[in-house]
Amino acid sequence: MHHDNRPRILVLAGKVTNDHPVAQALQAMFRVDTFDRMDQAMAALRKDSYHAIFADVGDFLPLERGLVGQKASMVLNTIGEGVCIVDSDGVCSWSNKQMRTFSPQVFQKVKQICNQARTLFAKLADSGADNRSVNRPDKKDPTKQRSRKFTLEAGKRYYEIMASPVIDQAGRVSQIVAVVWDATSGRRLQQKIDAIDSAGRELTQLESESIAKLGPSQRLQLIKDKIIRYSKDLMHFDHFNIRVLDKRTGKLELVIAEGLPSEATEIDLYAQPEGNGISGYVAATGRSYICHDTEKDPRYVLGIDHCKSSLTVPLRLNDRIVGISNIESDTVGTFNEDDRQFAEIFGRYIALALNTLDLLVVERYTTTGRLADNVVQEMAQPLNDIVTEAQTLMEEYIGDDMMRERLNRITQYVQSIRGTVQDVAAGPNTVIGSSRIGGAVDDPLLAGKRVLIADDEPNIRKTIQDILNKHGCSCSVVKDGYEAISLIEQQPFDLIISDIKMPHRNGYEIFAAARRDSDALPVILMTGFGYDPNHSIVRASQEGLSSVLFKPFKVEQLLEELRKALSPTPEDAPDPTDSPHPHNEPRP
């Protein structure tokens, strides 16, 4: 088929063009469409494109005006916003197609707002006339303030309106042109972002008086509860987990798991782009990841039962990745870009909250030794004064044995205070009061108990072992998590005492190993001033952790927690009716 690629010309027949030689010449050089009537030419211009128009001068101006008007009408009826013109009587004199798709309720409210805008513009116009009448050129002409933005709500939808005045030659506002668009999605997006921002601020509020009274494990639990609550109520995430990056090992340690099976939470993942699932990829690259279909994504690893899609975002602290948040759904294609944006914003608050806790405990961990040294120096002179005064009084009370005994106890108490403060000044690598433990102690509850002590600090291991040996315990001592777990798997224990942060395995992993051996095996975790980078305390506390000791702790605290952990629970206590000697009175 032959295609005529010559330029196309429209000729509107008229008095001149009918017999003009140019019209004849155009036929040889161009593709020419000739029309006898104006309406035919207008219809052709609306339908096709032309390179030039040949018409009488008298016909060209109406043709151009009609064409411009037609193009303007086409544009106004094509755009996604509603457009209408409201006259001074509040009547809509014209509207485009989009405007006519809005409900009568919206249309009526738009006209009301146009009437309000006309009144406002009229007042501004009058004010401008007054200003000009008194020759005040410094005042801006209000009639040139062409547009005002308004908002209306109809049902559950929101609309925004840009109203502009039409000023006649007399300076009066004759009409209002309104552009209207549905702003519901944008408004809801902003409301959700505002809600996330508000939730995030509450999530990171740790300085209030009520928070300050909580211990480290209680603070961790509070943060965990808040994260779960906001994830469910605000984000509508029911199945998710949060992992914190261990900078030393690169491992993504599980902190919070909600709605996930245990086999999914026990998977070891590292911040590596390959071979460690989507979580490892996100932690390594810092890029969020939407998995629309888990069955078709090779990066996806085990999650909730029948998981069909997931969203994983990094937890960012400034430019540093401190962990990941992973959300899962049992429906294909659940998550979109809005969900990703919301989750990333919320993830920043989660990172800030978790990091703030770590900063609080790390600061306490690193500064307490220095503070204790200052306390020792400040207390030295007052304690010396007490001892001197007591010794002077003892000389005055020669012969009064009772008074001298009391004064002697005062000096002994002062020495005890000195020893305690010095123990605290030594930091978390000590047990307060261990130097004052004497010989063997008869303790029926502890005697013969097999205890595993795991700590990478030699002084702690040795001190606890010495204390428990004197109370009749049989102790096994290890220096890292791997050795602890190996020993748990090889031999039985009555109780386990383990530091939270150790090489190779953390406190929660040791606790989990003990649980695999026996649900009844008591575990006590230790940490330096609440330092718990992997949040072992929160996780283990949910699953039956006996207690937590915050270093430096006192000998009495250690023994008290051991006795509590080893004491039989009411359901474990023997039934008196089963005794072979039911008539024997119980020992006091």
C-alpha positions in Angstrom: 0.0 0.0 0.0 1.3 3.4 -1.0 1.5 6.0 1.8 1.4 9.7 0.9 3.9 11.3 3.3 3.5 14.9 1.9 2.6 17.6 4.3 -1.2 18.1 4.8 -3.0 21.4 4.2 -6.6 22.4 5.0 -8.3 24.7 2.6 -11.5 26.5 3.5 -13.2 27.6 0.3 -14.1 31.3 0.1 -14.3 34.2 -2.3 -10.6 34.4 -2.7 -9.4 30.9 -2.2 -11.9 29.4 -4.8 -10.2 30.9 -7.8 -6.8 31.9 -6.4 -3.9 30.3 -8.3 -2.2 29.4 -5.0 -5.0 27.0 -4.2 -4.3 25.3 -7.6 -0.6 25.1 -6.9 -1.0 23.6 -3.5 -2.6 20.5 -5.0 0.6 19.6 -6.8 2.9 20.0 -3.7 0.8 18.9 -0.7 -2.1 16.7 0.4 -5.0 19.1 0.4 -8.4 18.7 2.1 -10.9 21.3 0.8 -14.1 22.2 2.8 -16.9 24.6 1.7 -18.3 25.3 5.2 -16.8 26.5 8.5 -18.4 23.7 10.5 -16.8 21.1 8.2 -13.4 22.7 8.6 -13.8 22.8 12.4 -14.7 19.1 12.5 -11.7 18.2 10.4 -9.4 20.2 12.6 -10.7 18.4 15.7 -10.2 15.0 14.1 -6.9 15.4 12.2 -3.6 17.3 12.3 -2.6 19.8 9.6 0.6 21.5 8.8 -1.1 24.7 7.5 -4.4 26.3 6.9 -5.3 28.3 3.7 -8.4 30.5 4.1 -9.8 33.9 3.4 -8.7 36.6 5.9 -12.3 37.1 7.0 -12.7 33.4 7.7 -9.4 32.8 9.4 -10.0 34.7 12.7 -13.3 32.8 13.5 -11.6 29.6 12.5 -8.7 30.3 14.9 -11.0 31.3 17.7 -13.2 28.2 17.3 -10.1 26.0 17.2 -8.6 27.5 20.3 -12.0 27.2 22.1 -12.3 23.6 21.0 -8.8 22.8 22.2 -9.4 24.5 25.5 -12.6 22.5 26.0 -10.8 19.3 25.1 -8.1 20.0 27.7 -10.6 20.9 30.4 -12.6 17.7 29.8 -9.5 15.5 29.7 -7.7 16.6 32.9 -8.4 14.6 36.1 -9.6 17.6 38.1 -13.1 19.0 38.2 -13.5 22.5 36.9 -16.6 24.7 37.2 -17.6 28.4 36.8 -19.9 29.9 39.4 -21.5 33.3 38.7 -22.4 36.1 41.1 -25.8 34.5 41.8 -24.2 31.3 43.0 -25.2 29.4 39.9 -22.8 27.0 38.1 -22.8 28.3 34.5 -20.3 25.7 33.2 -18.5 22.5 34.4 -16.3 19.9 32.8 -16.9 16.2 32.6 -14.8 15.4 35.7 -16.8 17.9 37.8 -20.0 16.3 36.7 -18.8 12.9 38.1 -18.8 14.2 41.7 -21.8 13.6 43.9 -24.5 16.2 44.2 -23.4 16.7 47.8 -19.9 17.6 46.7 -21.1 19.8 43.9 -23.4 21.7 46.3 -20.5 22.2 48.8 -18.2 23.4 46.0 -20.8 26.1 45.0 -21.1 27.2 48.7 -17.3 27.6 48.9 -17.3 29.5 45.6 -19.8 31.9 47.1 -17.6 32.3 50.2 -14.6 32.9 48.0 -16.5 35.5 45.9 -17.3 37.4 49.1 -13.7 37.2 50.3 -12.4 38.4 46.9 -14.9 41.2 46.8 -13.8 42.5 50.2 -10.2 42.4 49.1 -11.1 44.2 45.9 -12.9 47.0 47.9 -9.9 47.2 50.2 -7.6 47.6 47.2 -9.8 50.3 45.8 -9.6 52.2 49.1 -5.9 51.8 49.2 -5.4 53.1 45.7 -7.8 56.0 46.3 -5.5 57.4 48.9 -2.4 56.9 46.8 -0.8 54.1 48.8 1.3 52.3 46.1 3.0 50.3 48.9 -0.1 48.2 49.3 -0.4 45.2 47.0 -3.5 45.1 44.8 -5.7 42.5 46.4 -7.4 41.7 43.1 -4.1 40.3 41.9 -4.2 37.7 44.7 -5.7 35.3 42.1 -6.4 32.1 44.0 -7.3 30.7 47.4 -7.2 27.1 48.5 -10.1 25.5 50.4 -10.8 22.0 51.8 -14.1 20.2 52.2 -15.1 16.9 53.6 -18.0 14.8 52.2 -18.7 11.4 53.8 -15.3 9.7 54.2 -13.6 11.6 51.4 -11.7 14.8 51.3 -11.5 17.4 48.5 -9.3 20.4 47.9 -10.5 23.4 45.9 -8.5 26.2 44.2 -10.8 29.1 43.7 -9.8 32.0 41.5 -11.8 35.3 40.8 -12.8 36.6 37.4 -12.5 40.4 37.6 -14.5 42.5 35.2 -13.5 45.9 33.8 -15.1 47.7 36.7 -12.9 45.8 39.1 -15.7 43.6 40.4 -15.7 39.9 41.0 -18.1 38.6 38.4 -17.4 34.9 38.6 -15.4 32.3 40.4 -13.5 29.6 38.6 -13.0 26.5 40.8 -10.6 23.6 40.3 -11.6 20.6 42.5 -9.7 17.3 43.1 -10.2 14.3 45.3 -7.4 14.5 48.0 -8.6 11.5 50.1 -5.6 9.3 49.5 -3.1 12.1 50.1 -5.0 13.1 53.3 -5.1 9.6 54.6 -1.4 9.2 53.8 -0.6 12.3 55.8 -2.8 11.2 58.7 -1.1 7.8 58.8 2.4 9.4 58.7 1.3 11.8 61.5 0.0 8.9 63.5 3.3 7.0 63.0 5.3 10.0 64.0 3.2 10.4 67.1 3.6 6.7 67.9 7.3 7.0 67.3 7.7 9.9 69.7 6.0 7.9 72.4 8.0 4.8 71.6 11.2 6.8 72.2 10.1 8.5 75.4 12.4 7.0 77.9 13.2 10.0 80.1 9.9 10.3 82.0 9.9 9.7 85.7 7.9 6.4 85.4 10.4 5.0 82.9 13.4 6.1 85.1 12.1 3.9 87.9 12.1 0.8 85.8 15.0 -1.7 85.8 16.8 -2.6 82.5 14.8 -5.7 81.8 11.5 -3.8 82.6 12.5 -1.1 80.1 13.2 -3.7 77.5 9.8 -5.3 78.1 8.1 -1.9 77.9 9.7 -1.1 74.6 8.8 -4.5 73.2 5.2 -4.1 74.3 5.0 -0.7 72.6 6.5 -2.0 69.4 4.0 -4.9 69.3 1.0 -2.7 70.1 1.8 0.0 67.5 2.7 -2.6 64.8 -0.7 -4.2 65.3 -3.0 -1.2 66.0 -1.4 1.3 63.7 0.4 -0.6 61.0 -2.0 -3.6 61.1 1.0 -6.0 61.1 0.1 -9.2 62.9 3.0 -11.5 61.8 6.4 -9.9 62.1 9.9 -10.2 63.7 12.6 -7.7 64.5 16.3 -8.6 64.5 19.2 -6.6 65.8 22.5 -6.6 64.1 25.4 -7.8 66.2 28.3 -5.7 64.9 30.9 -8.1 66.2 29.6 -11.2 64.5 27.3 -9.9 61.7 24.5 -12.0 63.1 20.9 -10.8 63.0 19.8 -11.6 66.6 16.1 -12.1 67.1 14.6 -9.5 69.5 10.8 -9.7 68.9 8.8 -12.4 67.1 5.0 -12.0 66.9 2.8 -14.6 65.2 5.7 -16.7 63.8 6.3 -20.4 64.4 9.3 -21.4 66.6 11.1 -23.0 63.7 11.1 -19.7 61.8 12.6 -17.8 64.8 15.4 -20.4 65.4 17.0 -19.8 61.9 20.4 -18.2 62.1 20.7 -15.3 59.7 23.6 -13.0 59.0 23.9 -9.6 57.3 25.0 -11.0 53.9 23.4 -10.3 50.5 23.3 -14.0 49.5 22.4 -17.2 51.4 20.7 -15.5 54.3 17.3 -14.8 53.1 15.6 -11.5 52.5 16.5 -10.3 56.0 20.2 -10.9 55.4 20.0 -9.1 52.0 18.2 -6.0 53.5 20.7 -5.8 56.5 23.7 -6.0 54.1 22.4 -3.6 51.4 20.2 -1.3 53.5 17.5 -1.6 50.8 13.9 -2.5 51.6 12.5 -5.5 49.9 8.9 -6.3 48.9 8.4 -10.0 48.2 5.1 -10.1 46.3 5.0 -13.9 46.0 7.1 -16.1 48.3 6.8 -19.1 46.1 8.5 -17.3 43.2 11.2 -15.5 45.2 14.4 -17.6 45.8 15.5 -15.2 48.6 12.6 -16.1 50.8 13.2 -18.5 53.7 10.8 -20.0 56.3 8.3 -17.7 57.9 4.6 -18.0 59.0 2.6 -21.0 57.8 1.2 -20.5 54.3 3.1 -17.2 53.9 2.4 -15.6 50.5 4.1 -12.2 50.6 6.5 -10.2 52.9 7.9 -6.8 53.5 11.4 -6.3 55.0 12.9 -2.9 55.9 16.1 -1.9 57.5 16.2 -0.3 60.9 18.3 2.8 60.4 20.0 4.9 62.9 21.3 7.9 61.0 23.3 6.2 58.2 23.9 3.0 60.1 21.9 -0.2 59.8 21.2 -1.6 63.3 18.8 -4.4 62.3 15.7 -5.3 60.2 12.0 -5.5 60.6 10.2 -8.2 58.6 6.4 -8.4 58.1 4.6 -11.3 56.6 1.2 -12.0 55.1 -0.8 -15.1 54.0 -2.0 -13.2 50.9 -0.1 -12.7 47.6 0.8 -9.1 46.8 -0.3 -7.7 50.2 2.4 -4.9 50.4 2.8 -1.9 48.2 5.0 1.2 48.1 2.9 3.0 50.7 3.4 0.1 53.1 7.1 0.2 52.5 7.2 3.9 53.2 5.2 3.6 56.4 7.3 0.6 57.6 10.6 2.5 56.9 9.5 5.5 58.9 8.3 3.3 61.8 11.5 1.3 61.5 13.6 4.4 62.2 11.7 4.9 65.5 12.2 1.3 66.4 15.9 1.6 65.8 16.0 4.8 67.9 14.2 3.2 70.7 16.3 0.1 70.8 19.5 2.1 70.5 18.5 4.5 73.2 18.1 1.6 75.6 21.6 0.3 74.6 23.1 3.8 75.0 21.6 4.1 78.5 23.0 0.8 79.7 26.3 1.2 77.9 26.8 4.7 79.4 26.1 3.3 82.8 28.4 0.4 82.1 31.3 2.6 81.1 30.9 5.4 83.6 30.0 3.7 86.8 33.6 2.7 87.5 34.7 6.3 87.2 31.8 7.6 89.3 32.5 5.0 92.0 36.2 6.1 92.1 34.9 9.7 92.7 32.6 8.4 95.5 35.6 6.6 97.1 37.6 9.8 97.2 34.8 11.9 98.5 33.9 9.4 101.2 37.5 8.7 102.3 37.8 11.7 104.7 34.3 11.5 106.3 34.9 7.7 107.0 38.3 8.4 108.5 36.8 11.1 110.7 34.2 8.5 112.0 36.9 6.0 112.7 39.1 8.6 114.5 36.1 9.8 116.6 35.2 6.2 117.5 38.7 5.3 118.6 38.9 8.5 120.7 35.7 7.6 122.5 36.9 4.0 123.1 39.8 5.4 125.1 37.4 7.5 127.1 35.3 4.4 127.9 38.0 2.2 129.2 36.3 -0.3 131.6 32.8 0.1 129.9 32.9 -3.0 127.8 29.4 -2.6 126.4 30.1 0.9 125.1 33.5 -0.1 123.7 31.8 -3.0 121.9 29.4 -0.6 120.3 32.1 1.7 119.2 34.1 -1.2 117.8 31.1 -2.2 115.7 31.0 1.3 114.3 34.6 1.0 113.1 34.0 -2.4 111.6 30.9 -1.1 109.8 33.0 1.8 108.4 35.5 -0.7 107.1 32.7 -2.7 105.5 31.5 0.5 103.7 35.0 1.1 102.4 35.2 -2.5 101.1 31.8 -2.2 99.4 32.5 1.0 97.6 35.9 -0.3 96.4 34.1 -3.4 95.1 31.7 -1.2 93.1 34.6 0.9 91.9 36.1 -2.2 90.4 33.2 -2.3 88.0 31.1 -5.2 86.8 34.0 -7.7 87.0 33.5 -8.5 90.6 31.0 -9.8 93.2 30.5 -7.3 96.0 31.3 -8.8 99.4 33.1 -11.8 98.1 36.3 -10.9 100.0 34.5 -11.2 103.3 33.3 -14.8 102.7 34.7 -17.2 105.3 35.0 -20.9 105.3 32.5 -23.6 104.4 28.8 -22.9 105.0 26.2 -25.5 105.8 23.4 -24.8 103.2 21.1 -27.8 102.7 19.4 -26.2 99.7 22.7 -25.7 97.8 24.7 -28.6 99.1 25.4 -31.1 96.3 23.9 -29.1 93.5 25.5 -29.3 90.1 26.0 -25.7 88.8 27.3 -24.6 85.5 29.0 -21.1 85.5 29.5 -19.5 82.1 31.3 -16.1 81.9 34.2 -14.8 79.7 35.5 -12.7 82.6 38.0 -14.9 84.6 37.5 -13.0 87.9 33.7 -13.5 87.8 34.0 -17.2 87.0 36.5 -17.8 89.8 34.7 -15.7 92.4 31.2 -17.3 91.8 32.8 -20.8 91.8 34.6 -20.1 95.2 31.4 -18.8 96.8 29.3 -21.8 95.6 32.0 -24.3 96.5 31.9 -23.0 100.1 28.1 -23.6 100.1 28.5 -27.2 99.0 27.9 -26.9 95.3 29.7 -28.8 92.6 30.6 -26.3 89.9 31.6 -26.6 86.3 33.2 -23.4 84.8 33.3 -22.4 81.1 34.6 -19.3 79.3 32.3 -19.0 76.3 28.9 -19.9 75.0 30.0 -22.7 72.8 31.6 -24.5 75.7 28.5 -23.9 77.8 26.1 -25.4 75.3 28.4 -28.4 74.7 28.5 -29.1 78.4 24.7 -28.8 78.8 24.3 -31.4 76.1 26.8 -33.7 77.7 25.9 -33.8 81.4 23.0 -33.0 83.8 22.9 -29.8 85.8 20.7 -28.5 88.6 21.2 -24.9 87.7 23.0 -22.7 85.1 24.5 -19.2 85.7 25.5 -17.5 82.5 26.6 -14.1 81.4 24.5 -12.6 78.5 27.3 -11.3 76.3 30.0 -13.9 75.6 32.0 -15.1 72.6 30.3 -17.6 70.2 26.9 -17.7 71.8 24.8 -15.2 73.7 22.8 -15.6 76.9 19.5 -16.4 75.2 21.1 -19.2 73.1 22.4 -20.8 76.3 19.0 -20.4 77.9 17.4 -22.1 74.8 19.9 -25.0 75.1 18.9 -25.4 78.7 15.3 -25.5 77.8 15.9 -28.1 75.2 17.6 -30.3 77.9 14.8 -29.7 80.4 11.9 -27.3 80.9 12.5 -27.4 84.6 16.2 -26.6 84.5 16.6 -23.1 86.2 18.7 -20.5 84.4 20.0 -17.2 85.9 21.5 -14.7 83.5 24.0 -12.0 84.4 24.8 -8.7 82.6 26.9 -5.7 83.2 24.5 -2.9 84.3 21.8 -4.2 82.1 23.9 -4.4 79.0 21.8 -6.7 76.7 22.6 -5.9 73.0 20.7 -8.9 71.8 17.8 -8.4 74.2 18.2 -11.9 75.7 16.4 -10.8 78.8 13.1 -10.0 77.1 13.1 -13.2 75.1 14.1 -15.5 77.9 11.8 -13.9 80.4 8.8 -14.9 78.2 9.9 -18.5 78.3 10.6 -19.0 82.0 13.9 -17.3 82.9 14.5 -17.7 86.6 16.1 -14.3 87.2 18.6 -11.7 86.1 21.6 -10.4 88.1 23.0 -7.0 87.1 26.7 -6.7 87.8 28.2 -5.8 90.1 25.8 -7.7 92.5 26.3 -8.7 96.1 27.0 -12.2 97.4 23.7 -12.1 99.2 21.9 -11.3 96.0 23.6 -14.2 94.2 22.7 -16.7 97.0 19.2 -15.4 97.3 18.5 -15.9 93.6 20.1 -19.4 93.6 17.9 -20.4 96.5 14.8 -19.1 94.8 15.6 -20.9 91.6 16.3 -24.2 93.4 13.4 -24.1 95.8 10.6 -26.5 94.9 7.5 -24.9 93.5 4.2 -25.7 95.4 3.2 -28.3 92.7 6.7 -29.9 93.1 6.4 -30.2 96.9 5.7 -33.7 98.3 2.2 -34.6 99.3 2.1 -35.1 103.1 -0.4 -38.0 102.7 2.3 -39.8 100.7 4.7 -39.7 103.6 5.7 -43.1 105.0 5.4 -41.5 108.5 2.2 -39.4 108.3 2.1 -38.9 112.0 5.6 -37.3 112.2 5.5 -33.6 112.9 7.3 -31.5 110.3 10.6 -30.1 111.3 10.6 -26.3 112.1 
